[in-house]
Amino acid sequence: MDPPEAAVGVLRHVHSLLAPGATVLHLTCLPVSDRIEADGHVLGELDQAAFIASLPVVEGAVDLLIAEGFLVEETRLEHDVLVHFSSGPEALAHFETTPHTRVPPELRVVLRDLDRPVVQRAGCLWRRLRVARG
Amino acid sequence: MLEVGAGEGRLTFALASEARSWLATEPKPESVEAARQGMPHELERTVAFAVAGGAEVPGSPGEFDLAFFSWSL
């Protein structure tokens, strides 16, 4: 699948503003649904199918500029990002306004009455790239 | 340093003290306004915010040494 034109356009524009040898840091999500945890136990997963469907093509925009020789990839690092909430209802309120995210009914029931800290665990990808010289 | 998609400045404020100058861009005016309101005093000489989509980021050719995209491409 071709990368989205808009993402490629943004990368090309930003590339034009960078000095030769400059660094590009790109942080994005891995194509996995976020896990919701409390007290170290997994309560469930968000339904982020619509969001995940858009991810590979966005990464493809970076890959295109690498293939064209404008950027050189130096490092890839997969890691988790944790978002902390003081309670289930606070987490639920946040998820309900997050684009492309649906809370499955069984997880909604658990969060609605949970009066303990909740953690959202998202799988992320860091890429460090270098603007090619010459 | 150029940040594309700064939102309300959460990562900007965490990282900008390491930079000589930092331009944080964000397409949503309300997010930029919130970021300006929340700017720590000690970063006022380092950080500038601009309302701009990624394809309209202001600057001249070769101006930046580092670009940072956080969930923003």
N, CA and C atoms of all chains as a GROMACS GRO file, in nm:
protein
  621
    1MET      N    1   0.084  -0.119   0.000
    1MET     CA    2   0.000   0.000   0.000
    1MET      C    3   0.089   0.125   0.000
    2ASP      N    4   0.054   0.226  -0.080
    2ASP     CA    5   0.132   0.349  -0.084
    2ASP      C    6   0.115   0.428   0.045
    3PRO      N    7   0.221   0.497   0.090
    3PRO     CA    8   0.206   0.582   0.209
    3PRO      C    9   0.116   0.701   0.178
    4PRO      N   10   0.048   0.755   0.280
    4PRO     CA   11  -0.044   0.867   0.254
    4PRO      C   12   0.031   0.990   0.204
    5GLU      N   13  -0.028   1.053   0.104
    5GLU     CA   14   0.035   1.169   0.041
    5GLU      C   15   0.063   1.279   0.143
    6ALA      N   16  -0.031   1.298   0.236
    6ALA     CA   17  -0.015   1.406   0.334
    6ALA      C   18   0.108   1.383   0.421
    7ALA      N   19   0.126   1.259   0.467
    7ALA     CA   20   0.242   1.230   0.554
    7ALA      C   21   0.372   1.246   0.476
    8VAL      N   22   0.373   1.202   0.352
    8VAL     CA   23   0.493   1.218   0.269
    8VAL      C   24   0.521   1.367   0.247
    9GLY      N   25   0.414   1.445   0.225
    9GLY     CA   26   0.432   1.589   0.205
    9GLY      C   27   0.490   1.658   0.327
   10VAL      N   28   0.444   1.618   0.445
   10VAL     CA   29   0.498   1.676   0.570
   10VAL      C   30   0.645   1.641   0.583
   11LEU      N   31   0.678   1.517   0.559
   11LEU     CA   32   0.819   1.475   0.572
   11LEU      C   33   0.909   1.549   0.473
   12ARG      N   34   0.862   1.564   0.349
   12ARG     CA   35   0.943   1.633   0.248
   12ARG      C   36   0.964   1.779   0.288
   13HIS      N   37   0.857   1.843   0.339
   13HIS     CA   38   0.869   1.984   0.379
   13HIS      C   39   0.966   1.998   0.496
   14VAL      N   40   0.948   1.914   0.598
   14VAL     CA   41   1.037   1.924   0.716
   14VAL      C   42   1.180   1.893   0.675
   15HIS      N   43   1.198   1.794   0.588
   15HIS     CA   44   1.332   1.762   0.539
   15HIS      C   45   1.398   1.885   0.477
   16SER      N   46   1.321   1.965   0.407
   16SER     CA   47   1.378   2.084   0.340
   16SER      C   48   1.426   2.189   0.441
   17LEU      N   49   1.376   2.182   0.563
   17LEU     CA   50   1.414   2.280   0.667
   17LEU      C   51   1.534   2.232   0.749
   18LEU      N   52   1.577   2.109   0.725
   18LEU     CA   53   1.684   2.051   0.807
   18LEU      C   54   1.820   2.064   0.740
   19ALA      N   55   1.920   2.084   0.824
   19ALA     CA   56   2.058   2.090   0.774
   19ALA      C   57   2.106   1.951   0.738
   20PRO      N   58   2.200   1.941   0.642
   20PRO     CA   59   2.259   1.808   0.613
   20PRO      C   60   2.318   1.749   0.740
   21GLY      N   61   2.291   1.621   0.764
   21GLY     CA   62   2.341   1.555   0.885
   21GLY      C   63   2.252   1.574   1.006
   22ALA      N   64   2.142   1.650   0.992
   22ALA     CA   65   2.050   1.672   1.105
   22ALA      C   66   1.984   1.541   1.147
   23THR      N   67   1.935   1.540   1.270
   23THR     CA   68   1.869   1.422   1.326
   23THR      C   69   1.717   1.435   1.314
   24VAL      N   70   1.651   1.324   1.282
   24VAL     CA   71   1.505   1.318   1.285
   24VAL      C   72   1.466   1.210   1.384
   25LEU      N   73   1.386   1.247   1.483
   25LEU     CA   74   1.333   1.149   1.578
   25LEU      C   75   1.186   1.129   1.548
   26HIS      N   76   1.148   1.003   1.529
   26HIS     CA   77   1.009   0.973   1.496
   26HIS      C   78   0.954   0.874   1.597
   27LEU      N   79   0.855   0.920   1.673
   27LEU     CA   80   0.790   0.834   1.773
   27LEU      C   81   0.651   0.801   1.724
   28THR      N   82   0.620   0.673   1.719
   28THR     CA   83   0.488   0.633   1.673
   28THR      C   84   0.444   0.509   1.750
   29CYS      N   85   0.322   0.465   1.724
   29CYS     CA   86   0.266   0.349   1.795
   29CYS      C   87   0.290   0.222   1.716
   30LEU      N   88   0.310   0.114   1.788
   30LEU     CA   89   0.314  -0.017   1.724
   30LEU      C   90   0.171  -0.062   1.694
   31PRO      N   91   0.153  -0.145   1.593
   31PRO     CA   92   0.017  -0.186   1.555
   31PRO      C   93  -0.039  -0.293   1.649
   32VAL      N   94  -0.049  -0.258   1.776
   32VAL     CA   95  -0.112  -0.346   1.876
   32VAL      C   96  -0.204  -0.260   1.962
   33SER      N   97  -0.315  -0.318   2.008
   33SER     CA   98  -0.407  -0.241   2.093
   33SER      C   99  -0.347  -0.217   2.230
   34ASP      N  100  -0.379  -0.102   2.289
   34ASP     CA  101  -0.328  -0.069   2.421
   34ASP      C  102  -0.391  -0.161   2.527
   35ARG      N  103  -0.304  -0.206   2.620
   35ARG     CA  104  -0.353  -0.288   2.732
   35ARG      C  105  -0.389  -0.197   2.848
   36ILE      N  106  -0.495  -0.234   2.920
   36ILE     CA  107  -0.538  -0.158   3.038
   36ILE      C  108  -0.512  -0.245   3.161
   37GLU      N  109  -0.442  -0.187   3.258
   37GLU     CA  110  -0.396  -0.265   3.373
   37GLU      C  111  -0.432  -0.194   3.503
   38ALA      N  112  -0.442  -0.274   3.609
   38ALA     CA  113  -0.458  -0.220   3.745
   38ALA      C  114  -0.390  -0.318   3.840
   39ASP      N  115  -0.314  -0.265   3.933
   39ASP     CA  116  -0.242  -0.350   4.029
   39ASP      C  117  -0.156  -0.455   3.960
   40GLY      N  118  -0.103  -0.423   3.843
   40GLY     CA  119  -0.017  -0.517   3.772
   40GLY      C  120  -0.090  -0.624   3.695
   41HIS      N  121  -0.222  -0.622   3.697
   41HIS     CA  122  -0.301  -0.722   3.624
   41HIS      C  123  -0.368  -0.659   3.502
   42VAL      N  124  -0.377  -0.737   3.395
   42VAL     CA  125  -0.440  -0.687   3.272
   42VAL      C  126  -0.592  -0.697   3.287
   43LEU      N  127  -0.659  -0.582   3.270
   43LEU     CA  128  -0.806  -0.579   3.277
   43LEU      C  129  -0.869  -0.605   3.141
   44GLY      N  130  -0.797  -0.570   3.036
   44GLY     CA  131  -0.850  -0.589   2.902
   44GLY      C  132  -0.772  -0.504   2.803
   45GLU      N  133  -0.822  -0.499   2.681
   45GLU     CA  134  -0.758  -0.420   2.576
   45GLU      C  135  -0.861  -0.326   2.514
   46LEU      N  136  -0.813  -0.207   2.474
   46LEU     CA  137  -0.898  -0.117   2.398
   46LEU      C  138  -0.916  -0.172   2.257
   47ASP      N  139  -1.026  -0.139   2.194
   47ASP     CA  140  -1.046  -0.173   2.053
   47ASP      C  141  -0.997  -0.055   1.970
   48GLN      N  142  -0.880  -0.069   1.910
   48GLN     CA  143  -0.820   0.040   1.832
   48GLN      C  144  -0.796  -0.004   1.687
   49ALA      N  145  -0.883  -0.091   1.640
   49ALA     CA  146  -0.865  -0.146   1.506
   49ALA      C  147  -0.857  -0.036   1.400
   50ALA      N  148  -0.942   0.067   1.414
   50ALA     CA  149  -0.942   0.174   1.313
   50ALA      C  150  -0.810   0.251   1.316
   51PHE      N  151  -0.758   0.272   1.435
   51PHE     CA  152  -0.631   0.345   1.449
   51PHE      C  153  -0.516   0.261   1.394
   52ILE      N  154  -0.516   0.134   1.432
   52ILE     CA  155  -0.407   0.045   1.390
   52ILE      C  156  -0.402   0.034   1.238
   53ALA      N  157  -0.518   0.036   1.176
   53ALA     CA  158  -0.522   0.022   1.030
   53ALA      C  159  -0.447   0.134   0.960
   54SER      N  160  -0.432   0.249   1.027
   54SER     CA  161  -0.366   0.363   0.962
   54SER      C  162  -0.215   0.363   0.985
   55LEU      N  163  -0.166   0.281   1.077
   55LEU     CA  164  -0.026   0.293   1.117
   55LEU      C  165   0.076   0.248   1.011
   56PRO      N  166   0.060   0.133   0.950
   56PRO     CA  167   0.164   0.088   0.857
   56PRO      C  168   0.188   0.187   0.744
   57VAL      N  169   0.082   0.254   0.696
   57VAL     CA  170   0.100   0.346   0.584
   57VAL      C  171   0.175   0.472   0.630
   58VAL      N  172   0.155   0.512   0.756
   58VAL     CA  173   0.230   0.628   0.807
   58VAL      C  174   0.378   0.594   0.817
   59GLU      N  175   0.408   0.477   0.870
   59GLU     CA  176   0.548   0.434   0.874
   59GLU      C  177   0.605   0.427   0.734
   60GLY      N  178   0.519   0.393   0.638
   60GLY     CA  179   0.564   0.384   0.500
   60GLY      C  180   0.615   0.516   0.446
   61ALA      N  181   0.564   0.629   0.501
   61ALA     CA  182   0.612   0.760   0.456
   61ALA      C  183   0.759   0.777   0.494
   62VAL      N  184   0.795   0.734   0.614
   62VAL     CA  185   0.935   0.740   0.656
   62VAL      C  186   1.019   0.646   0.569
   63ASP      N  187   0.967   0.527   0.548
   63ASP     CA  188   1.041   0.428   0.468
   63ASP      C  189   1.064   0.479   0.325
   64LEU      N  190   0.967   0.554   0.272
   64LEU     CA  191   0.981   0.606   0.136
   64LEU      C  192   1.100   0.703   0.127
   65LEU      N  193   1.110   0.794   0.225
   65LEU     CA  194   1.221   0.890   0.221
   65LEU      C  195   1.356   0.822   0.244
   66ILE      N  196   1.354   0.711   0.318
   66ILE     CA  197   1.478   0.632   0.333
   66ILE      C  198   1.514   0.570   0.197
   67ALA      N  199   1.413   0.511   0.132
   67ALA     CA  200   1.438   0.445   0.003
   67ALA      C  201   1.486   0.545  -0.102
   68GLU      N  202   1.438   0.668  -0.092
   68GLU     CA  203   1.479   0.771  -0.189
   68GLU      C  204   1.616   0.831  -0.157
   69GLY      N  205   1.672   0.794  -0.040
   69GLY     CA  206   1.806   0.840  -0.006
   69GLY      C  207   1.810   0.973   0.068
   70PHE      N  208   1.693   1.025   0.109
   70PHE     CA  209   1.691   1.153   0.182
   70PHE      C  210   1.721   1.133   0.331
   71LEU      N  211   1.681   1.018   0.385
   71LEU     CA  212   1.702   0.988   0.527
   71LEU      C  213   1.774   0.854   0.540
   72VAL      N  214   1.854   0.843   0.646
   72VAL     CA  215   1.921   0.716   0.678
   72VAL      C  216   1.876   0.675   0.819
   73GLU      N  217   1.826   0.553   0.831
   73GLU     CA  218   1.783   0.508   0.964
   73GLU      C  219   1.905   0.462   1.044
   74GLU      N  220   1.916   0.513   1.168
   74GLU     CA  221   2.028   0.476   1.255
   74GLU      C  222   1.986   0.380   1.366
   75THR      N  223   1.867   0.399   1.422
   75THR     CA  224   1.825   0.318   1.536
   75THR      C  225   1.674   0.297   1.534
   76ARG      N  226   1.633   0.177   1.575
   76ARG     CA  227   1.490   0.148   1.600
   76ARG      C  228   1.480   0.092   1.740
   77LEU      N  229   1.389   0.142   1.821
   77LEU     CA  230   1.374   0.094   1.958
   77LEU      C  231   1.226   0.079   1.991
   78GLU      N  232   1.187  -0.043   2.025
   78GLU     CA  233   1.048  -0.064   2.067
   78GLU      C  234   1.041  -0.055   2.219
   79HIS      N  235   0.940   0.014   2.269
   79HIS     CA  236   0.925   0.028   2.414
   79HIS      C  237   0.779   0.058   2.447
   80ASP      N  238   0.746   0.053   2.577
   80ASP     CA  239   0.610   0.084   2.621
   80ASP      C  240   0.602   0.228   2.670
   81VAL      N  241   0.489   0.291   2.646
   81VAL     CA  242   0.457   0.420   2.710
   81VAL      C  243   0.338   0.396   2.800
   82LEU      N  244   0.350   0.440   2.927
   82LEU     CA  245   0.242   0.420   3.024
   82LEU      C  246   0.170   0.552   3.051
   83VAL      N  247   0.038   0.546   3.048
   83VAL     CA  248  -0.043   0.663   3.084
   83VAL      C  249  -0.118   0.627   3.211
   84HIS      N  250  -0.104   0.710   3.314
   84HIS     CA  251  -0.159   0.678   3.446
   84HIS      C  252  -0.288   0.756   3.473
   85PHE      N  253  -0.386   0.684   3.528
   85PHE     CA  254  -0.513   0.747   3.569
   85PHE      C  255  -0.538   0.713   3.716
   86SER      N  256  -0.605   0.803   3.786
   86SER     CA  257  -0.627   0.780   3.930
   86SER      C  258  -0.738   0.680   3.957
   87SER      N  259  -0.825   0.657   3.858
   87SER     CA  260  -0.938   0.564   3.879
   87SER      C  261  -0.989   0.513   3.745
   88GLY      N  262  -1.075   0.411   3.753
   88GLY     CA  263  -1.137   0.358   3.633
   88GLY      C  264  -1.223   0.460   3.560
   89PRO      N  265  -1.312   0.532   3.632
   89PRO     CA  266  -1.396   0.632   3.563
   89PRO      C  267  -1.314   0.741   3.495
   90GLU      N  268  -1.202   0.781   3.556
   90GLU     CA  269  -1.118   0.883   3.491
   90GLU      C  270  -1.059   0.828   3.361
   91ALA      N  271  -1.014   0.703   3.365
   91ALA     CA  272  -0.959   0.640   3.245
   91ALA      C  273  -1.068   0.628   3.138
   92LEU      N  274  -1.186   0.586   3.180
   92LEU     CA  275  -1.296   0.566   3.086
   92LEU      C  276  -1.333   0.698   3.017
   93ALA      N  277  -1.337   0.805   3.093
   93ALA     CA  278  -1.370   0.936   3.035
   93ALA      C  279  -1.266   0.975   2.931
   94HIS      N  280  -1.140   0.943   2.957
   94HIS     CA  281  -1.034   0.975   2.860
   94HIS      C  282  -1.049   0.891   2.733
   95PHE      N  283  -1.072   0.761   2.751
   95PHE     CA  284  -1.080   0.672   2.634
   95PHE      C  285  -1.199   0.710   2.545
   96GLU      N  286  -1.306   0.756   2.608
   96GLU     CA  287  -1.428   0.785   2.530
   96GLU      C  288  -1.412   0.908   2.441
   97THR      N  289  -1.308   0.987   2.466
   97THR     CA  290  -1.284   1.102   2.379
   97THR      C  291  -1.158   1.083   2.294
   98THR      N  292  -1.100   0.963   2.298
   98THR     CA  293  -0.981   0.936   2.218
   98THR      C  294  -1.023   0.891   2.077
   99PRO      N  295  -0.975   0.960   1.973
   99PRO     CA  296  -1.016   0.924   1.837
   99PRO      C  297  -0.981   0.778   1.802
  100HIS      N  298  -1.066   0.717   1.722
  100HIS     CA  299  -1.042   0.582   1.669
  100HIS      C  300  -1.027   0.478   1.780
  101THR      N  301  -1.086   0.503   1.896
  101THR     CA  302  -1.072   0.410   2.008
  101THR      C  303  -1.211   0.377   2.063
  102ARG      N  304  -1.233   0.245   2.084
  102ARG     CA  305  -1.360   0.200   2.140
  102ARG      C  306  -1.330   0.118   2.264
  103VAL      N  307  -1.410   0.136   2.367
  103VAL     CA  308  -1.392   0.056   2.490
  103VAL      C  309  -1.487  -0.064   2.482
  104PRO      N  310  -1.433  -0.187   2.478
  104PRO     CA  311  -1.521  -0.304   2.474
  104PRO      C  312  -1.614  -0.306   2.595
  105PRO      N  313  -1.738  -0.357   2.579
  105PRO     CA  314  -1.837  -0.353   2.689
  105PRO      C  315  -1.787  -0.417   2.817
  106GLU      N  316  -1.715  -0.530   2.808
  106GLU     CA  317  -1.671  -0.597   2.930
  106GLU      C  318  -1.566  -0.515   3.004
  107LEU      N  319  -1.483  -0.442   2.932
  107LEU     CA  320  -1.384  -0.355   2.996
  107LEU      C  321  -1.452  -0.231   3.054
  108ARG      N  322  -1.552  -0.182   2.985
  108ARG     CA  323  -1.628  -0.065   3.035
  108ARG      C  324  -1.688  -0.095   3.171
  109VAL      N  325  -1.745  -0.214   3.186
  109VAL     CA  326  -1.809  -0.253   3.313
  109VAL      C  327  -1.706  -0.254   3.426
  110VAL      N  328  -1.588  -0.308   3.397
  110VAL     CA  329  -1.483  -0.315   3.499
  110VAL      C  330  -1.436  -0.176   3.539
  111LEU      N  331  -1.412  -0.090   3.439
  111LEU     CA  332  -1.357   0.044   3.467
  111LEU      C  333  -1.458   0.134   3.538
  112ARG      N  334  -1.583   0.118   3.505
  112ARG     CA  335  -1.688   0.207   3.558
  112ARG      C  336  -1.688   0.212   3.711
  113ASP      N  337  -1.658   0.099   3.774
  113ASP     CA  338  -1.668   0.092   3.920
  113ASP      C  339  -1.533   0.073   3.988
  114LEU      N  340  -1.426   0.092   3.915
  114LEU     CA  341  -1.293   0.066   3.972
  114LEU      C  342  -1.238   0.192   4.040
  115ASP      N  343  -1.220   0.184   4.170
  115ASP     CA  344  -1.171   0.300   4.247
  115ASP      C  345  -1.023   0.280   4.283
  116ARG      N  346  -0.944   0.242   4.182
  116ARG     CA  347  -0.800   0.224   4.203
  116ARG      C  348  -0.726   0.282   4.082
  117PRO      N  349  -0.595   0.308   4.095
  117PRO     CA  350  -0.520   0.359   3.979
  117PRO      C  351  -0.524   0.262   3.861
  118VAL      N  352  -0.531   0.318   3.742
  118VAL     CA  353  -0.537   0.241   3.617
  118VAL      C  354  -0.423   0.288   3.527
  119VAL      N  355  -0.366   0.192   3.456
  119VAL     CA  356  -0.255   0.223   3.364
  119VAL      C  357  -0.293   0.181   3.222
  120GLN      N  358  -0.267   0.268   3.127
  120GLN     CA  359  -0.280   0.235   2.985
  120GLN      C  360  -0.140   0.210   2.931
  121ARG      N  361  -0.117   0.090   2.876
  121ARG     CA  362   0.015   0.053   2.827
  121ARG      C  363   0.013   0.047   2.673
  122ALA      N  364   0.086   0.138   2.610
  122ALA     CA  365   0.089   0.145   2.464
  122ALA      C  366   0.226   0.102   2.412
  123GLY      N  367   0.226   0.019   2.313
  123GLY     CA  368   0.351  -0.022   2.249
  123GLY      C  369   0.394   0.085   2.150
  124CYS      N  370   0.518   0.131   2.162
  124CYS     CA  371   0.565   0.242   2.077
  124CYS      C  372   0.694   0.206   2.006
  125LEU      N  373   0.721   0.282   1.904
  125LEU     CA  374   0.843   0.263   1.824
  125LEU      C  375   0.914   0.397   1.809
  126TRP      N  376   1.040   0.401   1.850
  126TRP     CA  377   1.126   0.517   1.826
  126TRP      C  378   1.213   0.486   1.705
  127ARG      N  379   1.223   0.579   1.614
  127ARG     CA  380   1.320   0.566   1.504
  127ARG      C  381   1.406   0.692   1.504
  128ARG      N  382   1.537   0.672   1.504
  128ARG     CA  383   1.628   0.786   1.489
  128ARG      C  384   1.686   0.781   1.349
  129LEU      N  385   1.669   0.891   1.277
  129LEU     CA  386   1.713   0.897   1.138
  129LEU      C  387   1.807   1.016   1.120
  130ARG      N  388   1.884   1.012   1.016
  130ARG     CA  389   1.980   1.118   0.986
  130ARG      C  390   1.952   1.170   0.846
  131VAL      N  391   1.955   1.302   0.830
  131VAL     CA  392   1.940   1.360   0.696
  131VAL      C  393   2.067   1.331   0.617
  132ALA      N  394   2.049   1.268   0.503
  132ALA     CA  395   2.166   1.230   0.421
  132ALA      C  396   2.242   1.354   0.375
  133ARG      N  397   2.373   1.342   0.371
  133ARG     CA  398   2.457   1.453   0.324
  133ARG      C  399   2.475   1.442   0.173
  134GLY      N  400   2.466   1.556   0.110
  134GLY     CA  401   2.495   1.561  -0.033
  134GLY      C  402   2.390   1.508  -0.119
  135MET      N  403   1.598   2.330   1.703
  135MET     CA  404   1.515   2.213   1.727
  135MET      C  405   1.373   2.241   1.681
  136LEU      N  406   1.317   2.149   1.605
  136LEU     CA  407   1.182   2.165   1.552
  136LEU      C  408   1.096   2.049   1.600
  137GLU      N  409   0.985   2.079   1.666
  137GLU     CA  410   0.890   1.976   1.709
  137GLU      C  411   0.763   1.989   1.626
  138VAL      N  412   0.723   1.879   1.565
  138VAL     CA  413   0.603   1.879   1.480
  138VAL      C  414   0.492   1.805   1.554
  139GLY      N  415   0.383   1.874   1.583
  139GLY     CA  416   0.273   1.813   1.657
  139GLY      C  417   0.298   1.817   1.806
  140ALA      N  418   0.313   1.937   1.860
  140ALA     CA  419   0.352   1.951   2.001
  140ALA      C  420   0.235   1.935   2.097
  141GLY      N  421   0.112   1.937   2.045
  141GLY     CA  422  -0.004   1.928   2.135
  141GLY      C  423  -0.004   2.043   2.234
  142GLU      N  424  -0.020   2.010   2.361
  142GLU     CA  425  -0.023   2.113   2.466
  142GLU      C  426   0.114   2.128   2.533
  143GLY      N  427   0.217   2.072   2.470
  143GLY     CA  428   0.354   2.098   2.515
  143GLY      C  429   0.408   2.002   2.618
  144ARG      N  430   0.342   1.888   2.636
  144ARG     CA  431   0.385   1.795   2.742
  144ARG      C  432   0.531   1.753   2.722
  145LEU      N  433   0.566   1.708   2.600
  145LEU     CA  434   0.704   1.668   2.576
  145LEU      C  435   0.794   1.789   2.556
  146THR      N  436   0.738   1.895   2.502
  146THR     CA  437   0.817   2.018   2.484
  146THR      C  438   0.878   2.062   2.616
  147PHE      N  439   0.794   2.071   2.718
  147PHE     CA  440   0.840   2.122   2.846
  147PHE      C  441   0.936   2.024   2.915
  148ALA      N  442   0.921   1.896   2.883
  148ALA     CA  443   1.009   1.796   2.945
  148ALA      C  444   1.149   1.798   2.883
  149LEU      N  445   1.158   1.840   2.756
  149LEU     CA  446   1.284   1.824   2.683
  149LEU      C  447   1.353   1.955   2.644
  150ALA      N  448   1.279   2.064   2.640
  150ALA     CA  449   1.333   2.186   2.576
  150ALA      C  450   1.449   2.248   2.652
  151SER      N  451   1.464   2.220   2.779
  151SER     CA  452   1.575   2.282   2.853
  151SER      C  453   1.710   2.232   2.801
  152GLU      N  454   1.709   2.122   2.723
  152GLU     CA  455   1.833   2.067   2.668
  152GLU      C  456   1.872   2.138   2.536
  153ALA      N  457   1.780   2.220   2.483
  153ALA     CA  458   1.803   2.281   2.351
  153ALA      C  459   1.841   2.428   2.363
  154ARG      N  460   1.910   2.479   2.259
  154ARG     CA  461   1.943   2.622   2.255
  154ARG      C  462   1.817   2.701   2.215
  155SER      N  463   1.744   2.648   2.116
  155SER     CA  464   1.615   2.708   2.081
  155SER      C  465   1.523   2.597   2.030
  156TRP      N  466   1.393   2.615   2.051
  156TRP     CA  467   1.298   2.509   2.024
  156TRP      C  468   1.173   2.571   1.963
  157LEU      N  469   1.139   2.532   1.840
  157LEU     CA  470   1.014   2.575   1.778
  157LEU      C  471   0.916   2.458   1.785
  158ALA      N  472   0.807   2.478   1.858
  158ALA     CA  473   0.705   2.374   1.875
  158ALA      C  474   0.584   2.411   1.790
  159THR      N  475   0.550   2.326   1.693
  159THR     CA  476   0.437   2.356   1.604
  159THR      C  477   0.323   2.258   1.631
  160GLU      N  478   0.202   2.308   1.610
  160GLU     CA  479   0.083   2.230   1.639
  160GLU      C  480  -0.032   2.290   1.558
  161PRO      N  481  -0.111   2.206   1.488
  161PRO     CA  482  -0.217   2.264   1.404
  161PRO      C  483  -0.339   2.315   1.481
  162LYS      N  484  -0.359   2.270   1.604
  162LYS     CA  485  -0.481   2.310   1.677
  162LYS      C  486  -0.453   2.437   1.759
  163PRO      N  487  -0.518   2.549   1.724
  163PRO     CA  488  -0.494   2.674   1.798
  163PRO      C  489  -0.522   2.662   1.947
  164GLU      N  490  -0.625   2.584   1.984
  164GLU     CA  491  -0.659   2.574   2.126
  164GLU      C  492  -0.549   2.500   2.204
  165SER      N  493  -0.482   2.406   2.137
  165SER     CA  494  -0.371   2.336   2.204
  165SER      C  495  -0.252   2.428   2.220
  166VAL      N  496  -0.226   2.510   2.118
  166VAL     CA  497  -0.114   2.605   2.127
  166VAL      C  498  -0.141   2.706   2.238
  167GLU      N  499  -0.265   2.753   2.247
  167GLU     CA  500  -0.298   2.849   2.352
  167GLU      C  501  -0.277   2.786   2.491
  168ALA      N  502  -0.320   2.660   2.506
  168ALA     CA  503  -0.301   2.591   2.634
  168ALA      C  504  -0.152   2.575   2.664
  169ALA      N  505  -0.074   2.545   2.561
  169ALA     CA  506   0.070   2.528   2.581
  169ALA      C  507   0.135   2.661   2.623
  170ARG      N  508   0.093   2.769   2.559
  170ARG     CA  509   0.150   2.900   2.595
  170ARG      C  510   0.116   2.935   2.739
  171GLN      N  511  -0.007   2.902   2.779
  171GLN     CA  512  -0.048   2.932   2.917
  171GLN      C  513   0.032   2.850   3.017
  172GLY      N  514   0.067   2.727   2.976
  172GLY     CA  515   0.136   2.638   3.069
  172GLY      C  516   0.287   2.641   3.061
  173MET      N  517   0.340   2.732   2.980
  173MET     CA  518   0.486   2.736   2.960
  173MET      C  519   0.559   2.773   3.089
  174PRO      N  520   0.654   2.690   3.132
  174PRO     CA  521   0.734   2.726   3.249
  174PRO      C  522   0.815   2.853   3.221
  175HIS      N  523   0.826   2.937   3.320
  175HIS     CA  524   0.892   3.067   3.304
  175HIS      C  525   1.035   3.050   3.250
  176GLU      N  526   1.105   2.948   3.298
  176GLU     CA  527   1.246   2.932   3.261
  176GLU      C  528   1.264   2.892   3.114
  177LEU      N  529   1.156   2.855   3.046
  177LEU     CA  530   1.167   2.817   2.904
  177LEU      C  531   1.124   2.928   2.809
  178GLU      N  532   1.083   3.040   2.862
  178GLU     CA  533   1.026   3.145   2.776
  178GLU      C  534   1.124   3.198   2.672
  179ARG      N  535   1.254   3.195   2.703
  179ARG     CA  536   1.353   3.244   2.606
  179ARG      C  537   1.395   3.135   2.507
  180THR      N  538   1.360   3.011   2.537
  180THR     CA  539   1.404   2.899   2.454
  180THR      C  540   1.295   2.852   2.358
  181VAL      N  541   1.172   2.849   2.405
  181VAL     CA  542   1.062   2.785   2.331
  181VAL      C  543   0.972   2.888   2.266
  182ALA      N  544   0.940   2.864   2.139
  182ALA     CA  545   0.837   2.942   2.069
  182ALA      C  546   0.734   2.844   2.013
  183PHE      N  547   0.607   2.880   2.024
  183PHE     CA  548   0.501   2.797   1.968
  183PHE      C  549   0.446   2.862   1.841
  184ALA      N  550   0.406   2.779   1.745
  184ALA     CA  551   0.345   2.830   1.622
  184ALA      C  552   0.229   2.739   1.585
  185VAL      N  553   0.118   2.800   1.543
  185VAL     CA  554   0.005   2.722   1.492
  185VAL      C  555   0.035   2.690   1.346
  186ALA      N  556   0.059   2.563   1.319
  186ALA     CA  557   0.091   2.523   1.181
  186ALA      C  558   0.076   2.373   1.166
  187GLY      N  559   0.018   2.332   1.055
  187GLY     CA  560   0.019   2.191   1.019
  187GLY      C  561   0.159   2.152   0.973
  188GLY      N  562   0.184   2.022   0.967
  188GLY     CA  563   0.318   1.977   0.934
  188GLY      C  564   0.371   2.026   0.802
  189ALA      N  565   0.283   2.043   0.704
  189ALA     CA  566   0.327   2.087   0.571
  189ALA      C  567   0.346   2.238   0.563
  190GLU      N  568   0.307   2.309   0.669
  190GLU     CA  569   0.320   2.456   0.669
  190GLU      C  570   0.415   2.504   0.779
  191VAL      N  571   0.496   2.414   0.833
  191VAL     CA  572   0.589   2.453   0.939
  191VAL      C  573   0.678   2.566   0.888
  192PRO      N  574   0.688   2.678   0.963
  192PRO     CA  575   0.770   2.790   0.916
  192PRO      C  576   0.919   2.762   0.934
  193GLY      N  577   0.998   2.824   0.848
  193GLY     CA  578   1.144   2.808   0.861
  193GLY      C  579   1.211   2.827   0.728
  194SER      N  580   1.342   2.834   0.731
  194SER     CA  581   1.419   2.849   0.607
  194SER      C  582   1.500   2.721   0.584
  195PRO      N  583   1.544   2.699   0.460
  195PRO     CA  584   1.617   2.575   0.429
  195PRO      C  585   1.739   2.557   0.517
  196GLY      N  586   1.752   2.439   0.575
  196GLY     CA  587   1.870   2.406   0.656
  196GLY      C  588   1.872   2.471   0.792
  197GLU      N  589   1.760   2.528   0.836
  197GLU     CA  590   1.759   2.605   0.962
  197GLU      C  591   1.772   2.517   1.086
  198PHE      N  592   1.722   2.394   1.081
  198PHE     CA  593   1.712   2.312   1.204
  198PHE      C  594   1.813   2.197   1.203
  199ASP      N  595   1.860   2.164   1.323
  199ASP     CA  596   1.952   2.052   1.340
  199ASP      C  597   1.881   1.923   1.382
  200LEU      N  598   1.759   1.939   1.429
  200LEU     CA  599   1.688   1.822   1.479
  200LEU      C  600   1.538   1.842   1.462
  201ALA      N  601   1.470   1.741   1.414
  201ALA     CA  602   1.322   1.744   1.403
  201ALA      C  603   1.266   1.629   1.484
  202PHE      N  604   1.155   1.656   1.551
  202PHE     CA  605   1.097   1.560   1.643
  202PHE      C  606   0.949   1.543   1.610
  203PHE      N  607   0.911   1.422   1.572
  203PHE     CA  608   0.769   1.389   1.547
  203PHE      C  609   0.724   1.293   1.658
  204SER      N  610   0.628   1.333   1.737
  204SER     CA  611   0.577   1.240   1.838
  204SER      C  612   0.429   1.212   1.808
  205TRP      N  613   0.403   1.096   1.755
  205TRP     CA  614   0.267   1.054   1.717
  205TRP      C  615   0.201   1.160   1.630
  206SER      N  616   0.276   1.225   1.544
  206SER     CA  617   0.221   1.340   1.475
  206SER      C  618   0.227   1.330   1.324
  207LEU      N  619   0.285   1.225   1.269
  207LEU     CA  620   0.297   1.218   1.123
  207LEU      C  621   0.169   1.163   1.063
   0.00000   0.00000   0.00000
